[in-house]
C-alpha cells in the first residue's frame, strides 16, 4: 500500500454524498479528486450524461456491475475518454463552484 493511501485512508467522502454531488452537477463539468487503484492521487475534470461519440460497444451489464462495486462512469475532459471513479476513495469534489472535502 502506498504512503499516500495510508495517510488518507480515513479521509474519504461517503459514497452517498459523492452521488448527491455528481447528480447536482446536472451534466456540467465538475472536479473530483480520488485515490486510484495504484494508490496515486488523481484529480479529474469530468462530466456525466455524455452521449456524443458513444459507440455502444460496452457490455450491457456494466452499469449494474458498476453500481454493485460502487463505481461511477464519467467522461474525462482532459483525456477525452470514459473513466470509472471508485466512490469509496473520493477525497474531494467541486461542483458548480462549491467544494466538498472529506475531513
C-alpha positions as CSV (number, residue, x, y, z in Angstrom):
1,X,0.0,0.0,0.0
2,X,1.4,3.4,-0.9
3,X,2.2,6.1,1.6
4,X,-0.5,8.4,0.2
5,X,-3.2,5.8,0.6
6,X,-2.2,5.1,4.2
7,X,-2.4,8.8,5.1
8,X,-5.8,9.4,3.5
9,X,-7.5,6.1,4.2
10,X,-9.9,7.5,6.8
11,X,-10.5,10.8,4.9
12,X,-12.9,9.7,2.2
13,X,-16.3,11.2,1.4
14,X,-19.3,8.8,1.9
15,X,-20.4,7.3,-1.4
16,X,-23.9,8.6,-0.9
17,X,-22.6,12.2,-0.6
18,X,-20.5,11.8,-3.8
19,X,-23.5,10.6,-5.7
20,X,-25.5,13.6,-4.5
21,X,-22.8,16.0,-5.6
22,X,-22.5,14.4,-9.0
23,X,-26.2,14.5,-9.6
24,X,-26.2,18.1,-8.5
25,X,-23.8,18.9,-11.4
26,X,-26.7,18.1,-13.9
27,X,-24.3,17.2,-16.7
28,X,-22.0,20.2,-16.3
29,X,-18.2,19.9,-15.8
30,X,-17.2,19.1,-12.2
31,X,-13.9,18.3,-10.5
32,X,-13.1,15.2,-8.4
33,X,-10.0,14.0,-6.5
34,X,-9.7,10.4,-5.6
35,X,-7.2,7.6,-5.0
36,X,-6.5,5.3,-7.9
37,X,-6.2,1.5,-7.5
38,X,-2.4,2.0,-7.7
39,X,-2.5,4.3,-4.7
40,X,-1.9,7.6,-6.6
41,X,-3.9,10.7,-6.1
42,X,-5.8,11.7,-9.3
43,X,-7.6,14.9,-10.0
44,X,-10.0,14.9,-12.8
45,X,-12.3,17.4,-14.6
46,X,-15.2,15.3,-15.9
47,X,-18.9,15.2,-16.6
48,X,-21.8,12.8,-16.7
49,X,-24.6,12.3,-19.3
50,X,-22.2,12.4,-22.3
51,X,-23.9,10.9,-25.3
52,X,-22.0,12.3,-28.3
53,X,-19.4,9.8,-29.6
54,X,-20.7,6.8,-27.7
55,X,-20.4,3.7,-29.8
56,X,-22.4,1.3,-27.7
57,X,-19.8,-1.4,-27.8
58,X,-19.7,-1.9,-24.0
59,X,-21.3,-4.9,-22.3
60,X,-24.9,-4.3,-21.2
61,X,-24.3,-5.5,-17.7
62,X,-21.5,-3.0,-16.9
63,X,-23.9,-0.4,-15.4
64,X,-25.2,-3.0,-12.9
65,X,-21.7,-4.1,-12.2
66,X,-20.5,-0.5,-11.6
67,X,-23.4,0.0,-9.1
68,X,-22.6,-3.2,-7.3
69,X,-19.0,-2.3,-6.8
70,X,-19.6,1.5,-6.1
71,X,-18.2,2.9,-9.3
72,X,-19.5,5.8,-11.4
73,X,-18.7,6.2,-15.0
74,X,-17.8,9.7,-16.2
75,X,-16.3,11.4,-19.2
76,X,-12.7,12.7,-18.5
77,X,-12.5,16.1,-20.2
78,X,-8.6,16.1,-20.4
79,X,-8.2,12.6,-21.7
80,X,-11.3,12.7,-23.9
81,X,-12.5,9.3,-22.8
82,X,-14.7,7.5,-20.3
83,X,-13.3,6.6,-16.9
84,X,-14.6,5.0,-13.7
85,X,-14.3,6.6,-10.3
86,X,-14.4,4.4,-7.2
87,X,-16.9,6.1,-4.9
88,X,-15.2,4.7,-1.8
89,X,-11.9,6.6,-2.5
90,X,-13.2,10.1,-3.3
91,X,-11.4,12.8,-1.3
92,X,-12.9,15.9,-2.8
93,X,-15.5,17.2,-5.3
94,X,-16.0,20.6,-6.7
95,X,-19.5,21.1,-8.3
96,X,-20.7,24.5,-9.5
97,X,-18.0,26.3,-7.5
98,X,-18.8,24.5,-4.2
99,X,-16.0,22.4,-2.9
100,X,-16.8,19.4,-0.7
101,X,-13.8,17.9,1.2
102,X,-13.5,14.9,3.5
103,X,-12.4,15.8,6.9
